[in-house]
Amino acid sequence: MKINLISDTVTKPTPQMLEAMMNAKVGDDVFKTDPTVNHLQDKIAALFGMEAALFFPSGTMANQTAIKIHTQPGDKLFCDKWAHVYNFEGGGAAFNSGVTCHLIDGERGMFSAKQLEEAVAGRADIHVPLSSLVAIENTTNKGGGACWDLNEIIKIKQLCTQHHLALHLDGARLFNALVAKGESPKQYGEVFDTISVCLSKGLGAPIGSLLLGTKKHIAQALRIRKLFGGAMRQVGYLAAAGIYALDHHVERLKIDHSRARKIGEALEKCHLIKNVEPIETNIVIFNIVDTISEEDFMALLAKENIHFISMGQGKLRMVTHLDFTEEMLEKVAYIINNL
């Protein structure tokens, strides 16, 4: 039995999701005539209380489109030093939009309103980049699935309004945060100018993300998506998977969170583990003791067919997901307990 904890992106569609995909009514989405895509976009826009949404093949493309909407070449983007848009999107902010990133030294991928205020303060003349956009990530990937405090986000929004900054949410795992914190999508739709949400992580769809915003934002996004090569044809087959995921796979995320905590408990008891970071959702990040290398520790568990990844800087990561079963959890805990 192979146990894949590399990411929550490794899931396969359930039989019920596949059935929904195969029965989807489709058209040519480039001409806006795919009824299933249109339904998905309308559905998620209504869910967040936002005006419109657009389907993308990837979260990176959705985020990069948002950055391009809100900035001009030479502008400045504020984000945490661990932000996905800066670290894991191939330098796209610079390549696609020509913007520079001002990195804020937050905690577990999250910065405070006070830190943003300090970053925004200072010169605002022709010698420095024009400040245009703030981007936050919820949950934080490199921060171990940490969830932002919504009250802090509201304070950040107030600062953005004061300083004429747009506010974008990289919500790749936003539904994990919503379930963990007992919050609603509309609470986020009220705060952010644009939001990206991923369907192919915790929600278990095979492909797809959506960008939400005003009708004007989405009209711009439609043109930018075409420019980036993201326009698709009979993509309703994939949109159907997203609709099924939104209808059936949101509340079950709490199961992934519970299983992540149980892995964390096993790791904390293991003599080879130096520390386990706080676990709020489905990501477990931990460090091993200095007497064993990352490679040796990963090889040790790979012999038991348990697979996960290194995030660099001594951090190892396991991610629970739809295809990680209770039986698999018991085996992982047993193996860790008996290392």
Residue pairs with C-beta under 8 A, 6 or more apart in sequence:
1 305
1 327
1 328
1 331
2 305
2 307
3 305
3 306
3 307
3 324
3 328
3 331
3 332
4 10
4 307
4 323
4 324
5 306
5 307
5 308
5 318
5 319
5 320
5 324
5 332
6 307
6 308
6 309
6 319
7 201
7 309
7 319
7 321
8 173
8 201
8 202
8 256
8 282
8 319
8 320
8 321
8 322
9 200
9 201
10 321
10 323
11 200
11 204
11 321
11 322
11 323
12 206
12 323
13 21
13 204
13 205
13 206
13 241
14 204
14 322
16 244
16 248
17 204
17 205
17 241
17 244
17 245
17 248
20 240
20 241
20 243
20 244
21 237
21 238
21 240
21 241
21 244
22 237
23 240
24 36
24 236
24 237
24 239
24 240
25 35
25 36
25 236
26 34
26 35
26 36
26 234
26 235
26 236
26 237
27 33
27 34
27 35
27 234
27 236
28 34
28 233
28 234
29 37
29 55
29 231
29 232
29 233
29 234
29 235
29 236
30 231
30 232
30 233
32 38
34 233
34 234
34 235
34 236
34 239
35 236
36 236
36 237
36 239
36 240
36 243
37 55
37 235
37 236
37 239
39 239
39 243
40 53
40 55
40 210
40 239
40 240
40 242
40 243
41 52
41 53
41 54
41 55
41 210
42 53
43 243
43 246
44 53
44 197
44 210
44 212
44 246
45 51
45 52
45 53
45 212
47 185
47 186
47 246
48 185
48 186
48 188
48 189
48 195
48 212
49 185
49 186
49 189
49 190
50 189
50 195
50 212
50 213
50 214
51 213
51 214
51 215
51 218
52 212
52 213
52 214
52 215
52 217
52 218
53 210
53 211
53 212
53 213
53 218
54 62
54 210
54 211
54 218
54 221
54 222
54 225
55 208
55 209
55 210
55 232
55 235
55 238
55 239
55 242
56 62
56 65
56 196
56 208
56 209
56 210
56 211
56 225
56 230
57 207
57 208
57 209
57 230
57 232
58 207
58 208
58 209
58 230
59 170
59 172
59 196
59 198
59 200
59 209
60 88
60 89
60 90
60 92
61 209
61 225
61 228
61 230
62 196
62 209
62 210
62 211
63 84
63 85
63 89
63 92
63 135
63 168
63 170
63 196
64 85
64 89
64 92
64 93
64 96
64 97
64 228
65 211
65 221
65 224
65 225
65 228
66 135
66 168
66 194
66 196
66 211
66 213
66 221
67 77
67 85
67 92
67 93
67 96
67 97
67 99
67 133
67 135
67 168
68 96
68 97
68 224
69 194
69 213
69 217
69 220
69 221
69 224
70 132
70 133
70 166
70 168
70 193
70 194
71 77
71 97
71 99
71 132
71 133
72 98
72 130
72 132
73 97
73 98
73 99
74 98
74 99
74 100
74 129
74 130
75 97
75 98
75 99
75 100
75 129
75 130
75 131
75 132
75 133
76 99
76 100
76 101
76 102
76 128
76 129
76 130
76 131
76 132
76 133
77 85
77 93
77 99
77 100
77 101
77 102
77 132
77 133
77 134
77 135
78 101
78 102
78 104
78 116
78 119
78 120
78 131
78 133
78 134
78 135
78 165
79 85
79 86
79 101
79 102
79 103
79 104
79 134
79 135
79 136
79 137
80 103
80 104
80 106
80 109
80 110
80 111
80 136
80 137
80 140
81 103
81 104
81 105
81 106
82 106
82 108
82 109
82 140
82 141
82 142
82 143
83 101
83 103
83 109
83 135
83 136
83 137
83 170
84 137
84 141
84 142
84 170
84 172
85 92
85 93
85 101
85 135
85 137
85 170
86 93
86 101
86 103
87 142
88 141
93 99
93 101
94 100
94 101
96 228
99 129
99 132
99 133
100 129
102 119
102 131
104 111
104 115
104 116
104 119
105 111
105 115
106 112
106 115
107 143
108 140
108 143
108 144
108 146
108 277
108 278
109 137
109 140
109 141
109 142
109 143
109 146
110 136
110 140
110 143
110 146
110 148
110 152
111 136
112 152
113 152
113 155
113 156
113 158
113 159
116 134
116 156
116 159
117 159
120 131
120 159
120 163
120 165
122 128
124 131
131 163
131 165
132 165
132 166
133 165
133 166
133 167
133 168
134 156
134 160
134 165
134 166
134 167
134 168
135 167
135 168
135 169
135 170
136 148
136 153
136 156
136 167
136 168
136 169
136 170
137 169
137 170
137 171
137 172
138 147
138 148
138 153
138 169
138 170
138 171
138 173
138 174
138 177
139 145
139 146
139 147
139 148
139 172
139 173
139 174
139 176
139 177
139 180
139 280
139 281
139 283
140 146
140 148
141 172
141 173
141 283
142 311
142 315
144 277
144 278
144 279
144 280
144 283
144 284
144 285
144 317
145 173
145 176
145 260
145 279
145 280
145 281
145 282
145 283
146 278
146 280
146 281
147 176
147 177
147 180
147 181
147 280
147 281
148 177
150 181
150 183
150 187
150 188
153 188
153 191
154 191
156 167
157 167
157 191
157 192
159 165
160 166
160 167
166 193
166 194
167 191
167 192
167 193
168 192
168 193
168 194
168 195
168 196
169 188
169 192
169 194
169 195
169 196
170 196
171 177
171 188
171 195
171 196
171 197
171 198
172 196
172 197
172 198
172 201
172 209
173 198
173 201
173 202
173 281
173 282
174 185
174 188
174 195
174 197
175 197
175 202
175 203
175 250
175 253
176 202
176 253
176 256
176 257
176 281
176 282
177 183
177 281
178 184
178 185
178 188
178 250
179 250
179 251
179 253
179 254
179 257
180 253
180 254
180 257
180 280
180 281
188 195
189 195
189 212
193 213
193 214
193 217
194 211
194 212
194 213
194 217
195 211
195 212
195 213
196 209
196 210
196 211
196 212
197 209
197 210
197 212
198 208
198 209
199 205
199 207
199 208
199 209
199 210
199 241
199 242
199 245
199 246
200 206
200 207
200 208
200 209
201 321
202 249
202 253
202 256
202 282
202 321
202 322
203 242
203 245
203 246
203 249
203 250
203 253
204 245
204 249
204 321
204 322
204 323
205 238
205 241
205 242
205 244
205 245
206 238
206 241
207 238
207 241
208 238
208 239
208 241
208 242
210 242
211 217
211 218
211 221
212 218
213 221
225 231
232 238
249 322
252 322
253 281
253 282
256 281
256 282
256 320
256 321
256 322
256 324
257 279
257 280
257 281
257 282
257 320
259 282
259 320
259 324
259 326
259 329
260 279
260 281
260 282
260 283
260 284
260 318
260 319
260 320
261 279
262 329
262 333
263 284
263 318
263 320
263 329
263 332
263 333
263 336
264 276
264 279
264 284
264 286
265 333
266 332
266 333
266 336
266 337
267 273
267 276
267 284
267 286
267 336
268 276
269 336
269 337
270 336
270 337
270 339
271 289
271 339
272 288
272 289
272 292
272 297
272 339
273 286
273 287
273 288
273 289
274 286
274 287
274 288
274 289
274 290
275 286
275 287
276 284
276 285
276 286
277 284
277 285
277 286
282 319
282 320
282 321
283 317
283 318
283 319
284 317
284 318
284 319
284 320
285 311
285 315
285 316
285 317
286 315
286 316
286 318
287 314
287 315
287 316
288 294
288 297
288 314
288 316
294 310
294 314
294 316
297 316
298 308
298 310
298 316
300 339
301 307
301 308
301 335
304 331
304 335
306 331
306 332
306 335
308 316
308 317
308 318
308 319
309 316
309 317
310 316
310 317
311 317
320 329
